[in-house]
């Protein structure tokens, strides 16, 4: 009975000492160690499994002297929130992408965690081996406790100078700071600028499609996007399909789709059922049936030259919507754009590229008979507004003359197959 009471008291003391989380303050040693690092994500970090749905991923750099005859890795413990651990030392952490670095995906509603060396010693064992049982602590420092949810993707690093000994158990408790984790044991105080390159690599045989989900698609039934297709490989079993992955910034999602899939639908991952009077019915949003592989020349007004693949591009709704003919739900239109990362996109493959459309002599965004007329006027010394000499060179021979006007007329009249120059968008590096 005495042993059970003492064990209970020690457990309560451990919890009470964990009333708050340590704040971020980079020590001099840590700053010296990390200041020279280049904040880029390593390939090894990108190869880790995807973060579990509804969780945040936390990393831990376990000190070398935490390894001993009782321990073979790191552990993580939390006592409140989803999947709260029933006993110390909690669950064993996963090895990350290098020695001494561990990680675990923790439910988002958990507000306090303790890292340890996954050792559970009885009260009697403390007398001889309590230094083998080591853990981080939770303590308010300078009235600035850390919000754990803001540490998603970060690594906790021990500060050797911030250590205390529990007066009851004799155990050492360590404190440290959170840093941005770059992979392969590298970390620092500088935040990474997220780009598509920081995401896991695309598997062979797949295309990666991005989606910018409108703010109004979020509601009490959903906090994410979904993707659905009904023909091709790996078709979802039912609507709304697969849950899309968070990309590199808010509202941007992605999913890797087999290359033989020709049509997709983005949605807000709400299965609203068939009852049109139910509140959830009006909470479901989706796009129309989107062409998912390429544009033929002249198939799209935005890209009259065509696009060979949408791999790596982002679909953005344009605000236009209508009611579905059969189900009455709101259907959103939109367009594909080149994705530059961090929520930025545009009409050229590179963010800073300048482009012009060959044949678009009057600079109105399309190749029409008006462009041929503009060339004819220019040759006759008749003023032409917004005239582009660069675009007027339809055959790319360096000279704008009547041959270019003829080439454009043939192109518009479909008298020739699509010329690889006319209607093409050239990018100026």
Secondary structure, 3 states (H helix, E strand, C coil): CHHHHHHHHHHHHHHHCCCCCCCCCCCHHHHHHHCCCCCCCCHHHHCCCCCCCCEEEEEEECCHHHCCCCCCCCEEECCCCCCCCCCCCCEECEECCCCCEEEEEEECCCCCCEEECCCCCCHHHHHHHHHHCCEECCCCCCCCCCCHHHHCCEEEEEEEEEEEECCCCCCEEEEEEEEEEEECCEEECCCCCCCHHHCCCCCCCEEEEEEECCHHHCECCECCCEEECCCCCCCCCCCCCEECEECCCCCEEEEEEECCCCEEEEECCCCCCCCCCCHHHHHCCEECCEECCCECCCCCCCCCCCECCCCCEEEEEEEEEEECCCCCCEEEEEEEEEEEECCEEECCCCCCCEEEECCCCCCCCCCCHHHHHHHHHHHCCCCCCCCCHHHHCCCCCCCCCHHHHHHHHHHHCCCCCCCCCCCCEEEEC
